[in-house]
Every structure is written in structure tokens, then in C-alpha cells.
Amino acid sequence: MKINKAYKFRMYPNENQIKIIEKSFGCSRYVYNHFLNQRNEIYRTTKSITKYEKRTCMA
């Protein structure tokens, strides 16, 4: 039987760490939106959904 464990903790970052975290999330959001837009454009032009295998080599 598999038992899952989880730990919950709170972080108190300083000002410099907050800026780094915000920058990291901003970059992640940019990359996600870029590839989401790319996928939407492909769907608009071809009216078909690409499979995962084809999407992994699109970049």
C-alpha cells in the first residue's frame, strides 16, 4: 500500500527574493502563453489538434 506524505510550511522572503520569485513566475507565464498562442494559431489554421509527440518537437 502506497502512503502519500505532504509537508506544509511558510516562507518569508526578503525584498530581493520577492523580486526573483516574481521574475521567475513572469518568465514562466510568458513561456506558457507563448506556446499556448502557438498551439491556438495552429488550431485556427488547420482546425486540428496536434498530438503530444508532434508538439514536443515544435519548439
Buried (B, 14 or more C-beta within 10 A) or exposed (E): EEEEEEEEEEEEEEEEEEEEEEEEEEEEEEEEEEEEEEBEEBEEEEEEEEEEEEBEEEE
